[in-house]
Amino acid sequence: MQDSSVSVHITSEFWTLIYRDQNHVAYLFDSNLKAALNSALTEDFQSVYFVWWNQDIGGYDLILSNNWISVHDSGRISIDKMI
């Protein structure tokens, strides 16, 4: 049984294949982050994570709401968890 999901941009697909364990379902997205997150939320996972760049990479006006906390920060990329 999968108890967690992670939404990851398609450019990080290989990172996801390497680091994701079998308890996480990955939702890959190209331009529609909202659809990826909505898919994860409708499945009622215990935890929902999101991997994103800390620096502005352009092309995405993304600001996470206050419903997210940072659980890992590597300097360039962070992993946030929905609370």
Backbone as numpy.savetxt, mean C-alpha at the origin, in Angstrom:
# Nx Ny Nz CAx CAy CAz Cx Cy Cz
-5.32 -18.48 5.26 -6.16 -17.29 5.26 -5.28 -16.05 5.26
-5.61 -15.10 4.42 -4.90 -13.84 4.39 -5.56 -12.87 5.36
-4.76 -12.26 6.23 -5.33 -11.33 7.18 -4.95 -9.88 6.90
-4.07 -9.68 5.91 -3.63 -8.33 5.59 -3.55 -8.12 4.09
-3.65 -6.86 3.71 -3.46 -6.52 2.30 -2.49 -5.36 2.21
-1.88 -5.25 1.05 -0.97 -4.14 0.79 -1.26 -3.60 -0.60
-1.41 -2.29 -0.71 -1.60 -1.64 -2.00 -0.26 -1.07 -2.43
0.16 -1.45 -3.64 1.50 -1.11 -4.12 1.41 -0.64 -5.57
2.15 0.40 -5.90 2.21 0.87 -7.28 2.85 -0.21 -8.15
2.40 -0.32 -9.37 2.85 -1.36 -10.31 4.37 -1.36 -10.49
5.01 -0.20 -10.32 6.46 -0.15 -10.45 7.18 -0.89 -9.32
6.46 -1.20 -8.26 7.04 -1.93 -7.13 6.58 -3.39 -7.09
6.09 -3.88 -8.21 5.57 -5.25 -8.26 6.63 -6.27 -7.85
7.85 -6.13 -8.33 8.87 -7.12 -7.99 9.27 -7.04 -6.52
9.30 -5.85 -5.96 9.54 -5.69 -4.53 8.48 -6.47 -3.75
7.23 -6.35 -4.20 6.12 -7.03 -3.54 6.30 -8.55 -3.62
6.70 -9.06 -4.75 6.91 -10.50 -4.90 8.01 -11.01 -3.98
9.03 -10.21 -3.77 10.16 -10.63 -2.93 9.81 -10.58 -1.45
9.16 -9.51 -1.00 8.99 -9.28 0.43 7.63 -9.67 1.00
6.64 -9.85 0.19 5.30 -10.17 0.70 5.25 -11.64 1.12
4.68 -11.90 2.30 4.49 -13.29 2.69 3.07 -13.72 2.32
2.76 -14.96 2.56 1.47 -15.51 2.12 0.29 -14.98 2.93
0.54 -14.25 3.99 -0.55 -13.69 4.79 -0.98 -12.31 4.33
-0.39 -11.83 3.23 -0.75 -10.53 2.68 -1.21 -10.68 1.24
-2.31 -10.05 0.91 -2.79 -9.99 -0.46 -2.32 -8.66 -1.03
-1.74 -8.68 -2.21 -1.25 -7.45 -2.84 -2.26 -6.94 -3.86
-2.53 -5.66 -3.80 -3.34 -4.97 -4.79 -2.42 -4.02 -5.53
-2.13 -4.31 -6.77 -1.27 -3.45 -7.58 -2.13 -2.42 -8.29
-1.61 -1.21 -8.40 -2.34 -0.17 -9.12 -1.38 0.61 -10.00
-1.92 1.18 -11.07 -1.13 2.02 -11.96 -1.48 3.48 -11.72
-2.73 3.82 -11.89 -3.13 5.21 -11.71 -4.34 5.36 -10.78
-4.98 4.25 -10.42 -6.19 4.34 -9.62 -5.97 3.74 -8.22
-5.29 4.49 -7.39 -5.04 4.06 -6.02 -6.34 3.85 -5.27
-7.29 4.72 -5.49 -8.57 4.64 -4.76 -9.25 3.29 -5.00
-9.21 2.80 -6.22 -9.82 1.50 -6.52 -9.08 0.37 -5.80
-7.76 0.45 -5.75 -6.97 -0.58 -5.06 -7.30 -0.59 -3.57
-7.37 0.58 -2.97 -7.69 0.65 -1.54 -9.12 0.22 -1.27
-10.04 0.61 -2.14 -11.44 0.19 -1.96 -11.57 -1.33 -2.04
-10.83 -1.96 -2.94 -10.85 -3.42 -3.04 -10.38 -4.04 -1.73
-9.32 -3.51 -1.19 -8.80 -4.03 0.08 -9.80 -3.83 1.21
-10.44 -2.68 1.25 -11.37 -2.38 2.33 -12.65 -3.22 2.25
-13.11 -3.52 1.06 -14.33 -4.33 0.93 -14.10 -5.78 1.32
-12.85 -6.23 1.30 -12.53 -7.61 1.69 -12.43 -7.76 3.21
-12.48 -6.69 3.94 -12.49 -6.71 5.40 -11.25 -7.38 6.00
-10.06 -7.00 5.51 -8.82 -7.49 6.08 -8.61 -6.90 7.46
-7.87 -7.60 8.31 -7.56 -7.08 9.63 -6.64 -5.87 9.53
-5.74 -5.89 8.56 -4.80 -4.79 8.37 -4.71 -4.43 6.89
-4.64 -3.14 6.62 -4.48 -2.65 5.26 -3.25 -1.75 5.24
-2.29 -2.08 4.37 -1.03 -1.34 4.26 -0.93 -0.68 2.90
-0.08 0.34 2.84 0.13 1.08 1.61 1.60 1.44 1.50
2.22 1.12 0.37 3.63 1.42 0.14 3.70 2.60 -0.84
4.49 3.62 -0.47 4.57 4.80 -1.33 5.90 5.52 -1.11
6.24 6.36 -2.06 7.46 7.14 -1.97 7.28 8.28 -0.98
8.33 8.58 -0.24 8.30 9.72 0.68 8.51 11.03 -0.06
9.24 10.99 -1.16 9.51 12.18 -1.95 8.50 12.27 -3.08
8.17 13.48 -3.47 7.24 13.68 -4.58 7.86 13.16 -5.86
7.21 12.18 -6.49 7.72 11.62 -7.73 7.03 12.21 -8.96
6.09 13.11 -8.71 5.38 13.76 -9.81 4.27 12.88 -10.38
3.26 13.50 -10.90 2.18 12.77 -11.55 1.09 12.26 -10.62
1.31 12.33 -9.33 0.32 11.86 -8.36 0.16 12.91 -7.28
-1.04 13.38 -7.11 -1.32 14.32 -6.03 -1.91 13.51 -4.88
-1.05 12.84 -4.16 -1.49 11.91 -3.14 -1.18 12.44 -1.75
-2.22 12.57 -0.97 -2.08 12.92 0.43 -2.94 11.93 1.21
-2.31 11.18 2.10 -3.06 10.23 2.91 -3.81 10.96 4.00
-4.98 10.43 4.33 -5.79 11.04 5.39 -5.19 10.73 6.75
-5.79 11.22 7.78 -5.33 10.98 9.15 -5.60 9.54 9.60
-6.21 8.73 8.74 -6.50 7.34 9.09 -5.30 6.42 8.88
-4.13 6.97 8.59 -2.93 6.19 8.31 -1.81 6.56 9.26
-1.02 5.54 9.66 0.18 5.78 10.45 1.35 5.12 9.75
2.51 5.71 9.88 3.71 5.14 9.28 4.21 4.00 10.17
4.46 2.83 9.56 4.98 1.70 10.32 6.41 1.35 9.90
6.85 1.92 8.77 8.23 1.71 8.32 8.62 2.85 7.38
9.83 3.34 7.55 10.33 4.41 6.70 11.79 4.12 6.37
12.06 3.91 5.08 13.43 3.61 4.66 14.14 4.85 4.14
13.52 6.00 4.31 14.09 7.23 3.80 13.44 7.64 2.50
13.40 6.74 1.55 12.80 7.04 0.25 11.40 6.48 0.10
11.16 5.35 0.73 9.85 4.68 0.65 9.35 4.44 2.07
8.04 4.55 2.23 7.47 4.25 3.54 6.30 3.26 3.39
6.02 2.60 4.48 4.87 1.69 4.55 3.95 2.27 5.62
2.71 2.52 5.22 1.71 3.07 6.13 0.62 2.04 6.36
0.04 2.11 7.54 -1.04 1.19 7.92 -2.29 1.99 8.24
-3.42 1.51 7.74 -4.69 2.16 8.03 -5.09 1.84 9.47
-5.50 2.88 10.19 -5.93 2.66 11.58 -7.43 2.85 11.71
